[in-house]
């Protein structure tokens, strides 16, 4: 029997609404809903009670939430209800070693949503099973933070198509075994969203959807401890809105208004939106900027405990009304805060299914620059295990900048000064450090903290742009190996690897953003190029760089899909054995996977005795298919080599 607390049981017992709503469904369908609700109600209740339980209308509110779940379930198309059952029968579907993610701006990849379906063959060549399309929902006109200022969550960006096109695309993808992931920007909406328009016009109901203040008194008190996300583009965290004569909370750009989750109506709106999109066929929700969803005076208003309650409640909702759906937390936060997005403590495993492994990405770039893996090893070894039933989203590049999320403590643990090291990394990737191979740009320079983040594509940051410009064939060789090292790491670490559009072909920085008024102030567009389909054509022409990279990536993917040790349900244990190598094991009943990566352009030698329990005399490399029998207890790794030994 499920354990339901007396309080939750009492509330569940008096919930009146859903029986009527489900009335016309077949008995078995009704029964399924009741079973799922009974299974998840405690999680929903525990998420919301601490936030809204003090309100006299709390029970009515819960009734409205459950009513909304019932309505969404009633309206869920049959094909998706079948998918719900399939997913409940294979709850590890998103943890499988065959999961391969691809991330693209819909428009930059294929023009329209219908166009995306035409690119299925290309995605199929890579074995893609998960497609994250960005900037799909109707965004604010003009500047819109690359689509992250949403003006209507239930409409498609007109240039891309319609909601019907989205539904069709989801169905086509589903038939091909590809899950569609969309962003759900829940920390803020555009200042042109209907809620913001109504608030601006003086509607008190909608003003309560946001945080706004008549003067600077409260904002100043918050500002004392708030960092700035875009210190140069959008300094400060509040924007004066003349029509309201109030200061509105705007963590990101001035036109992105933070939503106020102390108001339960906002939570209910988000549930409605999420389930509405789920019923169109969206299977994965990338919950954007979740760290910022709850504010607390005297703190940086990130990663507050209430965020995890909200996310637990939201996840419980989709598990009742659309169980095929999974949630991915986009929390680009320091290592100590990251694992909490899977759920720790009382939220264990209940918060999100997926979370970005920002630290892995940062440490990849840090180790490449320093040719030293000690910091990486230190950081990755300190990560607690992930709860069963969750998975990392691993990546080398995404559409955002790279921020050097390296703590002073971790740096000090390997004898580095945190400030100096972060500064070195920025210099290195902005090409300001003598001998750097990288071509990137500084993003979001903050003179107060001296923090400098980095923009640039995988290929340009890995050295390809510079090597090509200098006609340096050795440089091209090295940068190609660096790129493939990055792919090997993200494909082999455990979790869903997210390939960022164009990286598989080595697309370089795109400087054209500087010519357009809506993008010129934000150099993250440097690494958001249009897909180069001519370059893609060259992937089948032997001898081209594109063919080398694309086939290299394909080979890694094929190896991943044949390596059951890479199922995300197994843990990664990083070993501290060599200052230029990243070495980890993934113990598995079919044999432990031992992965080794050389982060330098020199051959490195590892004494196998350092591996203690994991040492071997013979092993198969899943990447090359070769059998290794190291001589004299030594293993030699050529420049940037990667081995997956079983
Ligand atoms: C996320 C997005 C980023 C955007 C920010 C604000 O971090 O990835 O592109 O600027 O949220 O919405």
Boltz pocket constraint, residues with backbone or C-beta under 6 A from the ligand:
constraints:
  - pocket:
      binder: B
      contacts: [[A, 145], [A, 146], [A, 148], [A, 149], [A, 185], [A, 252], [A, 288], [A, 289], [A, 330], [A, 399], [A, 400]]
      max_distance: 6.0
